Protein backbone atom coordinates (compact mmCIF):
# COMPACT_ATOMS: atom_id res chain seq x y z
CA UNK A 1 0.00 0.00 0.00
CA UNK A 2 1.08 3.54 -0.65
CA UNK A 3 2.00 5.50 2.45
CA UNK A 4 4.14 8.27 3.86
CA UNK A 5 5.69 8.26 7.31
CA UNK A 6 6.92 11.33 9.10
CA UNK A 7 8.32 9.93 12.33
CA UNK A 8 8.75 13.26 14.11
CA UNK A 9 5.47 14.80 15.24
CA UNK A 10 7.07 17.87 16.80
CA UNK A 11 10.55 19.37 16.52
CA UNK A 12 12.02 22.42 18.23
CA UNK A 13 15.18 24.08 16.97
CA UNK A 14 16.98 27.29 17.82
CA UNK A 15 17.01 30.10 15.33
CA UNK A 16 20.11 29.82 13.17
CA UNK A 17 20.49 26.08 13.76
CA UNK A 18 20.28 23.52 10.99
CA UNK A 19 17.15 21.48 10.39
CA UNK A 20 16.35 18.05 9.01
CA UNK A 21 12.80 16.71 8.80
CA UNK A 22 12.43 13.03 8.02
CA UNK A 23 10.15 11.43 5.48
CA UNK A 24 9.88 7.79 4.42
CA UNK A 25 7.54 6.53 1.76
CA UNK A 26 6.12 3.33 0.40
CA UNK A 27 5.09 3.43 -3.24
CA UNK A 28 4.81 0.70 -5.86
CA UNK A 29 6.14 2.65 -8.81
CA UNK A 30 8.52 5.53 -9.39
CA UNK A 31 7.34 8.15 -6.93
CA UNK A 32 6.92 11.83 -7.32
CA UNK A 33 7.78 13.41 -3.99
CA UNK A 34 6.78 16.73 -2.52
CA UNK A 35 7.21 18.84 0.58
CA UNK A 36 4.51 21.31 1.55
CA UNK A 37 4.43 23.84 4.38
CA UNK A 38 1.31 24.99 6.20
CA UNK A 39 1.28 28.07 8.39
CA UNK A 40 -1.63 28.67 10.81
CA UNK A 41 -4.77 29.60 8.93
CA UNK A 42 -3.04 29.20 5.59
CA UNK A 43 -3.29 26.73 2.78
CA UNK A 44 -0.57 24.28 1.88
CA UNK A 45 2.34 25.88 0.03
CA UNK A 46 4.67 23.84 -2.14
CA UNK A 47 8.29 23.98 -0.97
CA UNK A 48 9.89 21.64 -3.48
CA UNK A 49 9.32 18.55 -5.60
CA UNK A 50 11.26 15.61 -6.96
CA UNK A 51 10.37 13.92 -10.23
CA UNK A 52 13.58 12.49 -11.61
CA UNK A 53 17.20 13.36 -12.27
CA UNK A 54 19.37 15.00 -9.65
CA UNK A 55 18.44 13.52 -6.29
CA UNK A 56 19.16 16.75 -4.43
CA UNK A 57 16.45 19.29 -5.14
CA UNK A 58 16.32 22.91 -4.19
CA UNK A 59 13.16 24.67 -3.14
CA UNK A 60 11.90 27.99 -1.96
CA UNK A 61 12.90 29.72 1.28
CA UNK A 62 16.33 28.05 1.31
CA UNK A 63 15.01 24.49 1.72
CA UNK A 64 16.42 21.44 -0.01
CA UNK A 65 15.60 17.74 0.02
CA UNK A 66 17.45 14.62 -0.97
CA UNK A 67 15.83 11.58 -2.55
CA UNK A 68 17.42 8.30 -1.46
CA UNK A 69 15.84 5.39 -3.26
CA UNK A 70 17.71 2.75 -1.27
CA UNK A 71 16.28 4.15 1.95
CA UNK A 72 12.87 5.16 0.56
CA UNK A 73 13.48 8.56 2.07
CA UNK A 74 13.04 12.18 1.07
CA UNK A 75 14.32 14.26 3.99
CA UNK A 76 13.95 18.02 4.07
CA UNK A 77 16.86 20.19 5.17
CA UNK A 78 17.72 23.79 5.82
CA UNK A 79 21.16 24.96 6.95
CA UNK A 80 19.97 27.88 9.08
CA UNK A 81 16.43 28.16 10.39
CA UNK A 82 14.62 31.50 10.70
CA UNK A 83 11.82 32.24 13.17
CA UNK A 84 9.43 32.59 10.23
CA UNK A 85 9.99 28.91 9.37
CA UNK A 86 7.82 27.87 12.32
CA UNK A 87 4.96 25.95 10.70
CA UNK A 88 3.78 22.44 9.95
CA UNK A 89 5.57 20.52 7.23
CA UNK A 90 4.03 17.74 5.18
CA UNK A 91 5.74 15.22 2.96
CA UNK A 92 3.65 13.73 0.15
CA UNK A 93 4.03 11.08 -2.53
CA UNK A 94 2.15 10.96 -5.79
CA UNK A 95 2.09 9.61 -9.28
CA UNK A 96 -0.07 7.44 -11.44
CA UNK A 97 -2.82 8.61 -13.71
CA UNK A 98 -4.58 10.85 -11.22
CA UNK A 99 -1.62 12.74 -9.72
CA UNK A 100 -3.35 12.46 -6.35
CA UNK A 101 -1.10 12.89 -3.35
CA UNK A 102 -0.79 10.82 -0.23
CA UNK A 103 0.33 12.89 2.71
CA UNK A 104 2.19 12.11 5.88
CA UNK A 105 0.83 13.21 9.24
CA UNK A 106 3.11 16.23 9.35
CA UNK A 107 5.91 17.59 11.53
CA UNK A 108 5.25 20.69 13.57
CA UNK A 109 8.33 22.89 13.72
CA UNK A 110 8.87 25.36 16.55
CA UNK A 111 11.75 27.84 16.44
CA UNK A 112 13.28 29.14 19.64
CA UNK A 113 14.86 32.61 19.68
CA UNK B 1 -2.38 35.42 -10.44
CA UNK B 2 -5.44 34.20 -8.60
CA UNK B 3 -5.05 31.02 -6.62
CA UNK B 4 -7.58 28.43 -5.55
CA UNK B 5 -10.48 30.08 -3.78
CA UNK B 6 -12.68 28.31 -1.23
CA UNK B 7 -15.86 29.59 0.33
CA UNK B 8 -16.93 29.93 3.02
CA UNK B 9 -13.75 30.04 5.07
CA UNK B 10 -15.69 28.89 8.11
CA UNK B 11 -18.97 27.04 8.43
CA UNK B 12 -20.77 26.09 11.62
CA UNK B 13 -23.77 23.82 11.30
CA UNK B 14 -25.94 21.66 13.48
CA UNK B 15 -25.82 17.91 13.45
CA UNK B 16 -28.13 16.53 10.80
CA UNK B 17 -28.03 19.58 8.54
CA UNK B 18 -26.90 19.74 4.92
CA UNK B 19 -23.87 21.80 3.87
CA UNK B 20 -22.22 22.83 0.63
CA UNK B 21 -18.60 23.87 0.30
CA UNK B 22 -17.39 25.65 -2.82
CA UNK B 23 -14.07 25.57 -4.65
CA UNK B 24 -12.99 27.84 -7.48
CA UNK B 25 -9.79 26.40 -9.01
CA UNK B 26 -6.98 28.16 -10.83
CA UNK B 27 -8.10 29.10 -14.30
CA UNK B 28 -7.10 26.49 -16.86
CA UNK B 29 -6.54 23.70 -14.36
CA UNK B 30 -8.57 20.72 -15.45
CA UNK B 31 -7.73 18.56 -12.44
CA UNK B 32 -9.45 19.29 -9.13
CA UNK B 33 -9.09 17.50 -5.79
CA UNK B 34 -10.88 17.56 -2.47
CA UNK B 35 -9.06 16.64 0.72
CA UNK B 36 -10.11 16.57 4.36
CA UNK B 37 -7.74 17.48 7.18
CA UNK B 38 -8.59 16.61 10.74
CA UNK B 39 -6.78 18.11 13.69
CA UNK B 40 -3.24 16.79 13.97
CA UNK B 41 -3.46 14.84 10.72
CA UNK B 42 -2.26 15.23 7.19
CA UNK B 43 -4.70 15.91 4.38
CA UNK B 44 -6.74 12.86 3.42
CA UNK B 45 -7.82 12.39 -0.19
CA UNK B 46 -11.55 12.45 -0.88
CA UNK B 47 -12.21 12.82 -4.61
CA UNK B 48 -10.54 13.78 -7.89
CA UNK B 49 -12.13 15.40 -10.94
CA UNK B 50 -10.72 15.46 -14.42
CA UNK B 51 -12.87 18.01 -16.20
CA UNK B 52 -16.50 17.45 -15.28
CA UNK B 53 -16.22 13.82 -14.27
CA UNK B 54 -15.21 12.30 -10.96
CA UNK B 55 -12.30 10.10 -12.03
CA UNK B 56 -11.55 8.80 -8.54
CA UNK B 57 -13.97 9.03 -5.62
CA UNK B 58 -12.35 6.28 -3.58
CA UNK B 59 -11.72 8.57 -0.63
CA UNK B 60 -15.30 9.60 0.05
CA UNK B 61 -16.06 8.13 3.47
CA UNK B 62 -19.71 7.23 2.83
CA UNK B 63 -22.73 8.11 0.72
CA UNK B 64 -23.47 11.25 2.72
CA UNK B 65 -20.61 12.88 0.83
CA UNK B 66 -21.00 13.94 -2.77
CA UNK B 67 -19.19 16.36 -5.07
CA UNK B 68 -19.96 17.89 -8.44
CA UNK B 69 -18.17 19.94 -11.04
CA UNK B 70 -20.83 20.51 -13.71
CA UNK B 71 -18.91 22.85 -16.02
CA UNK B 72 -15.40 21.63 -15.38
CA UNK B 73 -14.42 24.61 -13.27
CA UNK B 74 -16.09 25.38 -9.94
CA UNK B 75 -16.73 22.38 -7.71
CA UNK B 76 -19.09 21.89 -4.79
CA UNK B 77 -18.63 19.34 -2.03
CA UNK B 78 -21.95 18.40 -0.49
CA UNK B 79 -22.43 16.72 2.87
CA UNK B 80 -25.84 15.42 3.90
CA UNK B 81 -27.02 14.69 7.45
CA UNK B 82 -23.83 16.07 8.94
CA UNK B 83 -22.29 14.37 11.95
CA UNK B 84 -19.92 15.74 14.57
CA UNK B 85 -17.19 13.52 13.12
CA UNK B 86 -17.40 15.47 9.87
CA UNK B 87 -15.82 18.47 11.60
CA UNK B 88 -12.54 19.17 9.83
CA UNK B 89 -10.88 21.51 7.38
CA UNK B 90 -11.87 20.70 3.82
CA UNK B 91 -9.17 21.55 1.32
CA UNK B 92 -9.50 21.96 -2.41
CA UNK B 93 -6.58 21.78 -4.83
CA UNK B 94 -6.17 22.08 -8.56
CA UNK B 95 -3.44 21.24 -11.04
CA UNK B 96 -2.80 20.88 -14.71
CA UNK B 97 -2.76 17.38 -16.12
CA UNK B 98 0.95 16.96 -16.69
CA UNK B 99 2.14 13.88 -14.85
CA UNK B 100 3.69 14.86 -11.55
CA UNK B 101 2.34 18.40 -11.59
CA UNK B 102 2.10 19.82 -8.10
CA UNK B 103 -1.25 20.49 -6.50
CA UNK B 104 -2.12 24.10 -5.67
CA UNK B 105 -4.23 24.32 -2.52
CA UNK B 106 -6.81 26.77 -1.31
CA UNK B 107 -6.95 27.97 2.29
CA UNK B 108 -9.70 25.53 3.11
CA UNK B 109 -13.13 25.63 4.70
CA UNK B 110 -13.24 24.89 8.41
CA UNK B 111 -16.44 22.94 9.06
CA UNK B 112 -17.71 22.62 12.61
CA UNK B 113 -20.70 20.40 13.31
CA UNK B 114 -22.30 21.08 16.69
Interface residues (C-beta under 8 A of the other chain):
Chain A: X4 X6 X32 X34 X36 X41 X42 X43 X44 X45 X46 X49 X51 X90 X92 X94 X95 X97 X98 X99 X100 X101 X102 X103 X104 X105 X106
Chain B: X3 X4 X31 X33 X35 X40 X41 X42 X43 X44 X45 X48 X50 X55 X56 X91 X93 X95 X97 X99 X100 X101 X102 X103 X104 X105 X106 X107 X108
